[in-house]
Amino acid sequence: MNKPRFTKKRFHKMCDMAEVSEQLVADYMNEKSSNSKDFIIVDKATQKAGIKDGWHIPDLTREDGKMVEVKEDFSSAWTGNIAIEKNCLERMLAYCDANDKPYPLLASVNHKEYSVLFFRTEGLLEQLDDMANKNQIWLTKGGDLDEWNYIVNLDFAK
């Protein structure tokens, strides 16, 4: 079995970079929204607390209950693909179901074209599994934690 390329130093670097992207997506969403309530970044203590219940709490929330998960995939700049972590998506949807929350948007920061792709998460797992079964996308183990990832071509995702 391959050892994950996950170190404490790399983890902290990724967290710092993710916070920048989370703020960029929050600013973008707030600028584009007609809602007077702004998206804010969920504090890391709240996100950590969800782990004990097997949940992944989305990165951004708004007072009206809307949420956004910001997906970082720095490799997309040279692979032309985005990776969507299956386990993360499952845990995020479980959090929403258990807490009677609406399913969030998934915002994938596209580092190749400096843009953001948005996905509705309701039914997304089923759609991704269906597309993987039809060989339109790939489901493969890998990433920092050697877990299952859906690999989606950026052009196909649009």
N, C-alpha and C positions, 0 to 999 in steps of 0.2 A: 504494500500500500504506500502511495506517495505521501510524504509528510507535508502538511499544509505549510504554505509560505507565510505564516502568520507570526509576527513578533510584536512585542510590546511597543517598540519604537515605530514600527509600521502602523500599528493600530492607532497610536496617538496622532501620527501624521495624517492618516485617513480621516480621523475624527475632525481634525482642524480643517481639512479640505472640505469635508461634508458640511460643516457649519457654514462655510462661505456659500456653498451652493444652496443650502436651506434658506439662507437669508436672501439670496438672489431670487429664488423661486417665490418666497413670501412677498418680496417687494414687487415682483412681476404680477403676481396674483392680486395684490392689493391695488396696484395701479390700474389693472384691467377690470376690476370688479366695480359694480355699481352699488354694492353693499357698503354701508357705512362702517361695518365692523371689519377690522383687519385680521389677517392670518398672523399668528405668532408662532414662534418656535417652541415646541413642547420641551420643558426642561428635562435634562438628562436624568435627574433623579426619578421623575415620573416614568420615563421610558425604562429605566433599570428596574423599577418596582414591578412592571408588567412581566418581566422575564420569569419571575418565580411562579407565575400562573401559566407560563408557556405562551405568552402573548408577545406580539410586536406592536407597540403603540406608534401610530404614524407621527411623522416629524413636525407637521404643522397643524394647527387647529384654529378655529374661529369661534367666536361666542355663540353663533347659531348652530354649532355642532358639526359643521363641515370640516373635513380633514383632508390633508394631502400627505402622501408619502413621497419623499424625495429620493430618487434612485441615482446613485453615483456609479458610473461605469467608465473609469478613465481609460480603459483599454479600447473603448469604442472608437476612439480617435484613430487608431491604426488597424483595428480589425474590421471596422465597418458593421459591427454587430453590437447589440446590447444583450446583457445577461440579466435575466429576472430570476432571482433566487426563489425557488419553489417553497422552501420551508418558511422563508420570511413572509411571503404572500399568504401562506396558510395560517401562520400565527397572527398576522394582522387581521385577517377576516374572522378568525376565532375571537379576537379581542372585540371586534365590532358586534359579533353575534352575542357574546356573553354580556356585553354592556349596553345592548340595544342602541348601538351607534350606527349611523349611516355608513355605508362603505365609502372609503376615501377615493380620491383620484390618485393615480400613480404618476408622478412627474419624473420622467427620465431625462436627466441632463445629458444632452448630446454634445460631447466635447469635440466631435468632428466638425460640426457645422455651427457650433456655438448657439444652440437653440434648445428648446425644451419640447419633448413629446409627452402628451398626456394620454393616459389610458384610464377608462372606467374599470374599477376592480370587481364590480358585480358581474359574475359569470366569467371573469377573466381566466380563472384556473381551468374551467371546462373548455374554454376557447383555446387556450394554450395546449392543453392535452390533446384536443381534437386536431389542431394544426401539427403537433408533433407526430401523431399517429398517421397523418397524411404526408409526412416528410416535408412539410412547408417550413418548419423550424426544427431545431434540435433540442432534445432533453439529454443533458450529459452531466456527469459529475465533474466538479472542478471549482475554481475560485479559491479564495483565501482559506476557506474551511473545508474544501473538498466535499461540497454538498451538491445536490441536484440543482441545475440551472437550466432555464429555457434560454436558448440562444436564438435571437431574432435579428435578422438582417435589418439594418436601419432603413433601407429603401422599402422593404416589405412592411415595416412597422408604420410607415407613414400612410 
